């Protein structure tokens, strides 16, 4: 059994109103080729399939065309779990129809652990893989809200609820795997020890110790809802995670990983190498096809860059030189320009558009740090918005509004609770944008 792990497609996403349909189409075509070429038996899509809860017709067409294509290229199973950007009801609406294509969808958590356990069978009807298909767990899924809770109480209950949810699903799945190994397989031969059935789990969450991504500010909400890697049972063959856009291991483990997003979702991700993860459960000669050390062989496959994201920053001379270099190499790129010079340039956008004329650069954002500094400080000082997080900006707003010192702690606490709530419910994108802009 070879598994391919991917997540955070965000189909339908626009970058400052620039449509990216061709990039998503190119990625899905590439992914289909990888599934076919590498003999993938199970494809795991770990949340945030779409960018919004109401994806447009083009995004839906890409999704369903891809699933149809996968069913015809030898991949026996596709598992799709919901993320914080997805609508559970939208994902699950065609679930019964998709099951005919061996596509299994779990959009939302339920009280019954069996609803998130998938026993995937081979051509002979034998269980070859059990998947704990755990989707994004919302606050209401895992804890009961009580009056007058402090933020620390919320955090403790949220993490405890996620831990308990995983324990219930995984323990049930491991019991099923054990039962199948002891004689539940239809093709077992008398006197021959049955092949162990591997169990893998999915998740769409933030695991402690993971990085939110190069160039991205620290998470808005501190450690709220960050779960320790220890919640994942040691008998799991692999844990496929989504939610963070930077591909990485969790706690140094080869078998607990984020695949990351296939495309850079913001200019802060432009320097990241994007990838999917190939997991070979038959890499060695141990029980269950695992390698000699009991672990599968894990390989990252780098995704090609389908369209460049280019960021040019500096005073006007530096920007003009950067645009000239991009034009000289005929770069096909979405472009962000950030001006941080001292001189006020009211015609900045016009200058940039003129410099881009005749090139394949698509200007999607012009940022003027000189104007931002004037707004933040009122003096035209040297401070940059990039140096502040959203809490610091809130403090500056209180200062600018003349809020008395005695009222500020209560307002800061209320503001933090609002941000925490939005992040937990998936209404605030913590990892996909550029800081306060999200």
VEXSEFI-623764 format. One record per atom (N, C-alpha, C): x, y, z; residue in one letter. Coordinates in steps of 0.02 Angstrom, whole numbers, plus 50000, padded with zeros to 5 digits. Atoms other than C-alpha are relative to their C-alpha. Layout:
// residues N
XYZA ...
// end
This chain:
// residues 438
500424994050000X 500005000050000X 500445006250000X 499654993550004X 500685016949947X 499485005550009X 500454994549984X 499845032450018X 500315006549975X 499784993250017X 499955050049949X 499615004950043X 500304995449951X 499625063850076X 500065007149973X 500024993050022X 499095081350023X 499475003650041X 500504996149962X 498085095450100X 500005007249977X 500014992750007X 497605113750096X 500045002349927X 500014997950070X 497205115149912X 499735007149992X 500314993350003X 496115130649939X 499765001649929X 500254998950068X 495305128549768X 499545006149999X 500404993950006X 494535144949712X 500315006050033X 499684994449967X 495745155749809X 500225005349950X 499734994550039X 496135172749738X 500535003650043X 499464996449965X 497695182649783X 499925007449984X 500154992950011X 497175200749805X 499605000949935X 500484999950057X 495785197549676X 500294997249935X 499725003450060X 496965188949552X 499784992750001X 500255006950003X 496165172549497X 500584995349984X 499445004850006X 497255156949503X 499764993349972X 500305006250026X 496185144249410X 500514995849962X 499525003850041X 497575139449289X 500534996650044X 499525003049955X 498795136249432X 499724993850034X 500325005849967X 497575124849523X 499904994349949X 500115005050052X 497175115849360X 500664996449985X 499345002950014X 499035113149326X 500214995450058X 499815004249943X 499325106549503X 499614993449999X 500395006149998X 497885094149494X 500184995249944X 499765004250055X 498485087949325X 500664996650018X 499365002849976X 500225085549398X 499884994650052X 500145004849946X 499515076649552X 499724993649972X 500295006050032X 498505064849444X 500554995849968X 499445003650030X 500095060349351X 500424996550053X 499615003249946X 500995056749516X 499644993950027X 500405005649975X 499575045549576X 500084994049953X 499965005450050X 499655035549415X 500714997249997X 499315002150011X 501545035049398X 500294996150060X 499695002949940X 501935030049578X 499574994550031X 500405005649975X 500585016849600X 499665001350066X 500314998149937X 499665026049738X 499354996050010X 500605003849985X 498355015149822X 499485003950038X 500464995949961X 497595028249938X 500255007250000X 499854992850000X 497545047149921X 499645003250059X 500284996649942X 497275057150082X 500015007549989X 500064992750009X 496645075150063X 499775002850067X 500104998649929X 496765082650237X 499765007150014X 500344993849982X 495635097750238X 500175006049959X 499964993850039X 495385114850160X 500064998349926X 500045001550072X 494945107549991X 499845006449962X 500204993650030X 494105124049950X 500215005750044X 499794994149963X 494545141650002X 499435003150039X 500584997149967X 492775146550053X 499464994750008X 500555004749989X 491205137950115X 499524999749941X 500444999950060X 490335142549951X 500445000649938X 499554999650058X 491575138249811X 499625001249936X 500314998550064X 491205144449637X 500004994049954X 500075005850046X 490785133249488X 500664997649972X 499355002250026X 492575133149422X 500374995750050X 499675003949949X 493275127049586X 499674993150008X 500365006349994X 491925113649599X 500164995449941X 499855004050059X 492275107949422X 500694996950005X 499335002749991X 494135105949459X 499994994150048X 500045005249949X 493735095549613X 499694993649974X 500355006050023X 492495083649534X 500344996849939X 499625002950057X 493495081649373X 500614996250026X 499425003549973X 495005077049477X 499804993450031X 500225006249968X 494055064149581X 499814994849948X 500175004650055X 493375056449421X 500634997249968X 499385002250030X 495135055749350X 500384995150043X 499655004549954X 495855047449505X 499704993049998X 500335006550000X 494565033649498X 500194995849939X 499835003650061X 495175029149324X 500744998749991X 499275000850009X 497045028449358X 500314995050048X 499725005449959X 497225013649475X 500015001450075X 500024998549928X 497055022649643X 499364997050029X 500585003749974X 495905011649748X 499575004050048X 500374996449949X 495405024149881X 500205007450001X 499884992949987X 495235042949906X 499635001750064X 500304997849937X 494915050050080X 500055007650004X 500044992849996X 494345068150097X 499725001950069X 500274997549936X 494155076550268X 499945007649996X 500124992950001X 493495093950300X 500515004050040X 499574995349964X 494565108650353X 499605005950025X 500364994349973X 494145125050437X 499745004649946X 500264996050055X 493885133350267X 499414996749965X 500515003750037X 492695119850206X 499325000250035X 500675001049973X 490825118550228X 499884992450006X 500125007249992X 490495101150303X 499404997549959X 500595002250036X 488765100250226X 500125000049925X 499854999950072X 489425105250054X 500434994049981X 499565005750016X 490805092150059X 499614993550001X 500335006449990X 489635078550119X 499384999049957X 500625000650040X 488155082250004X 500034994449948X 499975005450050X 488765070549863X 500354993750026X 499605005449971X 489535058049984X 499804993149974X 500225006650022X 488475043149932X 500184998849927X 499825000650071X 488765046549748X 500754999049993X 499275000650005X 490645048649773X 500244993250025X 499805006649975X 490715032249868X 500034994949943X 499985004550058X 490365023549702X 500665000649963X 499334999150029X 492045030649646X 500554998350050X 499545001649946X 492875024349807X 500305006350031X 499814993849967X 492965042149872X 499605000550065X 500314999949934X 492605043250058X 500085007050030X 500004993049976X 492125060250131X 499765000350072X 500204998649931X 492075065250315X 500075007650009X 499974992849998X 491615083550324X 500035002950070X 500044997449932X 491285085650510X 500024994350050X 499975004949946X 491525076850675X 499294998250023X 500635002249971X 490125066850754X 500144996950068X 499925003049934X 489815059150925X 500184992649996X 499875007250009X 490035041550853X 500684999049968X 499335000950029X 491875036750826X 499994995949936X 500025004250060X 491365023850696X 499895004049936X 500134995950059X 490825037950579X 500655002649969X 499364997450025X 492655043050562X 500514994449988X 499565005750011X 493385025550542X 499834996849933X 500105002850067X 493605019250364X 500424993749993X 499655006350014X 494055001050331X 500024999149925X 499925000050073X 494735001350154X 500224993049978X 499895007050021X 494714984750062X 500324999549932X 499685001150064X 495744977749920X 499534996449952X 500415003250051X 495144968749764X 499684993550024X 500265006349974X 494864952749863X 499515000950058X 500454998849945X 493794961149995X 500335000150067X 499634999849937X 495154960550128X 500155007250020X 499824993349975X 495444975950237X 500755000949992X 499294998750010X 497114983250181X 500245006250036X 499814993849965X 497084999850273X 499405002550039X 500524996749960X 496095007850413X 500215007250010X 499874992949995X 495975026750413X 499565003150053X 500374995849951X 495475037250563X 499925006849966X 500114994050041X 494735050950454X 499725005650043X 500214994749955X 494675064950582X 500045006749964X 499994993550033X 494165081850508X 500205005550049X 499884994249956X 494425099250579X 499504999850057X 500425000449940X 493755099150758X 499865007150024X 500204993349976X 492795114950799X 499894999950076X 500074999349928X 492625121450974X 499374996350025X 500635003149978X 490825115450987X 500014992449994X 499965007350008X 491345097850934X 500324996650059X 499585003549951X 492495094551080X 499955002750071X 500044997649931X 492015104951231X 499335003550011X 500614996649980X 490535112251325X 500185006950027X 499874993249978X 490505131051348X 499665001350066X 500274998349935X 490255137151525X 500085007550013X 499994992849985X 489895154451593X 500635001850039X 499444997149963X 491325165251657X 500654995949994X 499385003750010X 492695154251583X 500585004849987X 499394996450017X 494455161251582X 500304996849937X 499715002450063X 495485159451423X 500414993750012X 499615006049985X 496615146651508X 499554993950008X 500485005649994X 495085135951550X 499774997749931X 500215001850069X 494525136651368X 500554995949966X 499445003550032X 496245131451309X 500074992950025X 499935006649970X 496375117051430X 499444995349978X 500575004150020X 494625110651387X 500024998449926X 499965001250072X 494905112651201X 500514994649984X 499485005050012X 496535102851200X 499794993350029X 500245006349971X 495785089951317X 499464996849959X 500535002850043X 494275087951204X 500274997049937X 499695002850060X 495365085451050X 500354993550016X 499665006149979X 496415072751143X 499504994350010X 500505005249987X 494865063251200X 499684997649935X 500305001950064X 494125063551025X 500454995249962X 499535004450035X 495685056050948X 500074993350035X 499935006349963X 495835043151086X 499424995349984X 500585004250014X 494065037051054X 500024997049931X 499985002450069X 494285035650866X 500574995149989X 499415004250014X 496045028350865X 499964993350037X 500055006349963X 495745015451002X 499504995349967X 500505004150035X 494205009350910X 500304997249935X 499705002250063X 495175008450746X 500534994650012X 499495005049985X 496634998950824X 499694993450021X 500355006249982X 495414986550898X 499734996449938X 500255003150062X 494644983750727X 500584996949961X 499425002650036X 496384981350651X 500224993550032X 499795006149964X 496804968550786X 499514994349985X 500505005150014X 495164959250757X 500084997249930X 499915002350069X 495474958650571X 500624995749993X 499385003850003X 497254952450596X 499914993050029X 500095006449966X 496644938350708X 499544995349962X 500395004950039X 495584930750573X 499425002949963X 500564997150035X 494374943250500X 500105000549926X 499874999350071X 495214943650329X 499734994149961X 500325005350039X 494274933850197X 500494995749963X 499525003850040X 495844928450106X 500554996850040X 499465002749959X 496854921950254X 500084992549988X 499845007050012X 497714905050236X 500134996650067X 499895003549937X 497644892150378X 500754998850012X 499305001349983X 499324891050469X 500475005649983X 499584994350019X 499954907650398X 499785006050040X 500164994149959X 500064922850511X 499735005549955X 500294994750043X 498904936250439X 500435006250000X 499654993650006X 499664952450377X 499675005150046X 500284994749957X 499454966450505X 499695005549957X 500344994650036X 498244979850449X 500255006750027X 499764993549975X 499074997050461X 499425004950012X 500504994849984X 498085011350538X 500345006849994X 499754993150007X 498365029450487X 499455004750023X 500484995049976X 497535045150551X 500115006549962X 499964993450030X 497145062150477X 499865005250055X 500164994549954X 496995079050562X 500065006649964X 499954993250026X 496715097250523X 500025004650061X 499914996749935X 497445106550672X 500715002750003X 499324997449989X 498985115050743X 500324995750054X 499645004249952X 500195103050827X 500575004150030X 499464996449966X 501375110350957X 500684998149972X 499335001250027X 503145112150894X 500055001149926X 499994998750072X 502635115150714X 500075007549988X 499914993050019X 503045131350625X 499445002149954X 500554997650042X 501665141850550X 500235002049931X 499754998850067X 502795145650403X 500505005649996X 499494994950011X 504265155750342X 499675006549979X 500264993550018X 503875174150336X 499325001550028X 500664998949971X 502235172150431X 500085001550073X 499954998149930X 501985180350598X 499804994250045X 500235005149953X 501765169650754X 499244999850003X 500725000849997X 500015162850778X 499705005350045X 500334994649963X 498815176150838X 499854998150072X 500315001849937X 498165166150984X 500474996350047X 499535003349956X 499755160351069X 499964992549993X 500025007350003X 499575142051113X 499304997250000X 500685002449996X 497685141151109X 499854994749948X 500185005350046X 497135124651034X 500584996449969X 499425003550026X 498905118850998X 500064993350036X 500015006649967X 498915100151030X 500694996949999X 499355003449999X 500445090251082X 499994993949954X 499965005850044X 501055076750963X 499844993550036X 500135006149961X 500805064251104X 499284997749996X 500705002350006X 498935063851068X 499934994749946X 500035005050054X 499335053050916X 500314993450025X 499815006649972X 499435034850970X 500624997349965X 499375002550027X 501135026750946X 499924994249952X 500115005650045X 500365011950853X 499745002249932X 500214997650066X 499795022950709X 500604999649952X 499465000550050X 500805019450552X 500205006849973X 499854993450028X 500665037450492X 499445004750021X 500494994849985X 499785053750539X 500075005449947X 500014995250056X 499315064950392X 499635006350022X 500284993949974X 499025082850445X 499925005449946X 500104994050039X 498355098450363X 499885005950046X 500144993649967X 498085116650414X 500585004849995X 499414995750010X 499865123350408X 500244999349929X 499844999950071X 500475128250237X 500734998449984X 499305001850011X 502315124150262X 500094992550015X 499885007149991X 502785105850237X 500524999050055X 499555001049944X 503615099050394X 499824993850040X 500125005249951X 503815085250521X 499755003350064X 500224997649935X 503025086850693X 500424996450053X 499595002949948X 504205084350839X 500564995649973X 499465004050030X 505535077350721X 499794993249976X 500235006750019X 504455062250679X 499894999649924X 500115001250071X 504515055450502X 499284998249984X 500665002750014X 502775048450521X 499435004350027X 500514995149984X 501845063750588X 500185006349962X 499784994850047X 501875076850452X 499435004449976X 500424995650040X 501075091850371X 500264999549928X 499794999950070X 501095090550182X 500095007149975X 499984993050023X 500855109350166X 499535001149942X 500434998350057X 499865118450033X 500394998949935X 499655001350063X 500245114349851X 500225006449964X 499824993550029X 500315132749800X 500145004850057X 499934994849949X 500965147649898X 499365004150003X 500644996649993X 499405155649968X 500065007450015X 499874993049989X 500205172450002X 500725001449979X 499324998350019X 501775181849957X 500504998150054X 499555002149947X 502505177250126X 500204992749992X 499835007050012X 502505159050066X 500384999049935X 499715000650067X 503325162849899X 500664996249998X 499355003349999X 505025156149952X 499974992750021X 500065006849977X 504355139750019X 499994995149942X 500055005450048X 504625123749921X 499384995950019X 500625003449987X 502935115349905X 500074992649981X 499915007250012X 502725096449910X 499384996250022X 500465004949974X 501625081349938X 500434994550032X 499635005249964X 502095066250044X 499794993149976X 500125006850021X 502255048449981X 500204995450057X 499895004549944X 502105035050115X 499934992849975X 499995006950024X 502595017250069X 499964995350060X 500095004649944X 501875004950195X 500274993049984X 499715006450018X 502684990550101X 500735000749983X 499314998450017X 504444997250105X 500504994950025X 499525004649973X 505234983050202X 499704993150010X 500215007049991X 504994965450268X 499704998850069X 500305000849934X 504244968750440X 499274998349995X 500725001449998X 502464964850495X 499635005849967X 500414994950032X 501164974050393X 500355003449943X 499654996850055X 502404977850256X 500425005850021X 499604994449977X 503294990450365X 500744998349995X 499295001150004X 505154992850358X 500254996450063X 499725004049945X 506314983250475X 499945003450068X 500054996549937X 506224996850607X 499285001350020X 500714999349983X 504324996050607X 499685006249972X 500274993850028X 504095012450512X 499964999649924X 500044999850073X 503535015750334X 500565004449971X 499524995550033X 504675023950207X 499615006249977X 500354993750014X 504185042250188X 500445004349954X 499634996050050X 504685053250041X 499595006149983X 500344993950023X 504255071149997X 500135000849925X 499954998850072X 503925075049814X 499885007449988X 500064992850011X 504245093049766X 499525001649943X 500494997950050X 502855101649670X 500315005549956X 499734994750042X 503365112049519X 499675006750014X 500294993349995X 503095130849522X 499625001449935X 500414999050059X 501655133949404X 499955007349980X 499954992850015X 501705152849418X 500355003250059X 499594997049949X 502935163249514X 499625005450038X 500204994249961X 502495175049656X 500625004350011X 499424995649995X 503675189849650X 499845005950044X 500074994249955X 503895202949785X 500615004549991X 499474995150007X 504905218749754X 499905005350053X 500064995549942X 505275230049902X 500595004850002X 499464995249991X 506285245649936X 499775007049984X 500184993350023X 506365263949888X 499884999649924X 500195000350070X 505905268849711X 500564997349956X 499455002450042X 507635265649638X 500064992350004X 499965007349992X 507665247949711X 499414996549965X 500585003050033X 505905244449649X 500085000149925X 499914999550072X 506285250649474X 500514994949975X 499495004850020X 507845239849466X 499734992950004X 500295006649994X 506905224549529X 499514998449945X 500485001150055X 505515226649401X 500354999149934X 499625000750063X 506795228749263X 500304993049994X 499725006750001X 507625212249313X 499464994849984X 500555004850014X 505955202949313X 499795000449928X 500194999350070X 505515210149144X 500524997249953X 499465002450043X 507215205849072X 500014992549993X 500035007350005X 506995187349113X 499314997449981X 500675001850024X 505195187649050X 499624995850051X 500335003749946X 504525181949218X 499245000249992X 500735000549999X 502725175849218X 499804999550073X 500074999849927X 502245181149394X 499445004550022X 500424995449963X 500975188349510X 500465004450042X 499514995249973X 501795203949579X 499725004050058X 500134995449945X 501775212949746X 500585004950005X 499494994849993X 502695229449764X 499885003550067X 500054996749935X 503055236749936X 500515005750001X 499574994149999X 503745254349943X 500135002050073X 499844998049932X 504685258850102X 500495005950001X 499574994150002X 505615274450047X 499735005650043X 500194994449957X 505575290750144X 499595005349963X 500344994850039X 504905301650003X 499284997949985X 500705001450015X 503025302749981X 499914999449925X 500115001150072X 502525295449811X 499264998949988X 500725000850012X 500685298849777X 499844996449935X 500125003450064X 500875291649601X 500364993349997X 499635006349997X 501685275349658X 499714994749954X 500315005250042X 500435263749574X 500095001649926X 499924998250071X 500515273249410X 500724998649977X 499295001450018X 502425271849411X 500114992549990X 499905007350004X 502355253149444X 499654997349938X 500365002550059X 501035250049310X 500375001849935X 499624998050060X 502065259649183X 500624995549992X 499405004350003X 503615249249227X 499834992949981X 500215006950015X 502625233049207X 499714999449930X 500305000350067X 501895237649037X 500434996049952X 499645004150050X 502365225148902X 500334993950029X 499715006049969X 502905211749027X 499444995150016X 500495005049978X 502045195949091X 499885000450075X 500114998949929X 501985203049267X 499285002450010X 500684997949982X 500235204249341X 500025003250069X 499974996349938X 500205217649474X 499364998750041X 500595001649959X 499065212049616X 499975004250064X 500014995949940X 499585223349760X 500585004950000X 499504994949987X 500505239549792X 499935002250072X 500004997949931X 500945242849973X 500445006050010X 499614993949989X 501525259850031X 500145000750075X 499824999949929X 502425258150199X 500095007150025X 499924993149978X 502765276750202X 499345002750024X 500664997749979X 500895280150213X 499784996350064X 500185003849940X 500665266150340X 500345002850062X 499644997249943X 501995273550452X 499675006550025X 500334993749981X 501085290250448X 499364998550039X 500625001849965X 499465281750500X 500144997450070X 499855003249935X 500275271650640X 500275005050051X 499664995749952X 501345285050717X 499765007249999X 500224993150007X 500595301150652X 500585004849990X 499424995750006X 502365307550630X 500434998449940X 499575001950056X 503035298850477X 500644996850022X 499405003149973X 504275288850584X 500234994249959X 499665005350038X 505285273750535X 499704993150012X 500275006549982X 504175259850603X 499624997049941X 500345003650053X 503505246650483X 499444995750028X 500555004449980X 501855237250493X 500234992850006X 499745006949998X 502835221150461X 500294998250067X 499695001449935X 503625223050633X 499484999050055X 500535000349950X 501935222750722X 499554994149988X 500535004950008X 500695208950757X 499335003450014X 500664996949995X 498825211650770X 499865002750069X 500114997549932X 498885213950959X 500355006750010X 499644993749995X 500195227550945X 499645005649963X 500394995150037X 499155236350814X 499405002350041X 500574998349957X 497665235650934X 500225004950055X 499744995549949X 498735243751069X 500105007049971X 499904993550031X 499215257550948X 499345003649988X 500654996950012X 497395260350906X 499725002950065X 500234997449936X 496975262351092X 500375006450017X 499614994049986X 498395274751109X 499765005949958X 500224994750045X 497815284550957X 499315002750020X 500684997949979X 496035284851026X 499985003150069X 499974997049934X 496615291051196X 499634996050053X 500335004249950X 495905276151293X 500385000550065X 499654999549935X 496295278551479X 500364993550018X 499605005749981X 497625266951550X 499604994850040X 500375004549958X 496415259551675X 499514995649963X 500485003850040X 495245253351538X 500344995149952X 499675003950053X 496555245451427X 500054992550014X 499955007349989X 496815228451514X 499364996349984X 500645003450014X 494965224051503X 499864999849925X 500104999950072X 494885229351321X 500474995149964X 499535004850030X 496445219351278X 499774992850010X 500245006849986X 495715203951362X 499404998449956X 500595001250042X 494065205851269X 500214999049926X 499765000650069X 494995208351104X 500324993149988X 499685006550007X 496035192651133X 499494994449997X 500515005250001X 494485182351170X 499644999949933X 500324999750066X 493685188351007X 500444996649948X 499545003050048X 495235183650907X 500054992550011X 499985007249985X 495335166850996X 499394996549972X 500625003250023X 493525162950956X 499994999549924X 499995000150073X 493715167650773X 500484994749974X 499505004950023X 495275156950756X 499764992950011X 500235006849985X 494515141650840X 499454997949952X 500565001650044X 492955142650732X 500204999949926X 499785000050069X 494005144150575X 499805006249961X 500214993950034X 493345161650537X 500585004849990X 499404995950007X 495075169150553X 500554995549973X 499475004150030X 496415162150437X 500665001750035X 499404998749961X 497915160550553X 500644999049960X 499385002150032X 499155153550428X 500045001849927X 499994999350072X 498665158350253X 500115007049975X 499944993250023X 498885177050247X 500615003550029X 499434996149977X 500085190850288X 499805004050062X 500104996549937X 499815195150470X 499325003050008X 500624996749983X 498495207950513X 499535000249940X 500424999850060X 497875207950334X 499494994449999X 500475005549998X 497075191050368X 499395001650043X 
// end
